[in-house]
Amino acid sequence: MSLLELKDVTKQFGGLTAVGNVNLKVEENMIYGLIGPNGAGKTTIFNLITGIYKTTNGEIYFNDSRIDDLKSFQIADVGVTRTFQNIRLFKNLTTYENILTACHFNTEYSMLDAVFRSKKYVKGEKLLHEQAVELLEIMGLENRKDVVAENLPYGLQRRLEIARALALRPKLLLLDEPAAGMNPEETLQLLDLIRKARDQFKLTILVIEHHMDLIMNLCDKITVLNFGKELAEGVPDDIQNNPHVIEAYLGEGDAEC
């Protein structure tokens, strides 16, 4: 069953077609890769899925319901969250506070409960604390709980952004270049963390990435874009051995596109 489906999706900016008639099906619990060079339309597709841009033509479905006519907050409400190429954290809050703030999206107590510190509020805050601690542990950030976000090493800031997205309890998580700026060891650790998050939270993940080692070892299926159009689709082995992909993106012996 497809959790996410794009049908002939097109996005034009004036006379420029950034995405042209793209079709995409992402099944539940799949880790799906979207690759291509800069300017291929990958992030534009993320922006279309999350309502930042509106489609020029085509339709986007999530869980069998059309979402391309919804606002961004409505799309988040139905279970779609994302990270960004440029890290967007609350830089002056601690690691724990960043995650806890996102956890409050799912709070079940009212404003009056909070004002009067009711039993429901106390119970709710305890649950949110437990959720935040769980995410700290999953992303390997428990020892940096009280560190201000802007003081974290770059790779840990990336992990924190993913943890904050997970705090919203999504059904579909969009990761936009999660390994950007990471060294090989950090990238390998991230691969394991993404798999762990998928399995523990029963997530479906759509990921954009330039690190081919991560994409080929992480993804169940991959779509390759070229100038906003689909060049190839298939399992990692098919993509690695596709001569058109090699010519357009990888080049002989190149490890990144």
Order of alpha helices (4+ residues) and beta strands (2+ residues): beta-beta-beta-alpha-beta-beta-alpha-beta-alpha-alpha-alpha-alpha-beta-alpha-beta-alpha-beta-beta-alpha
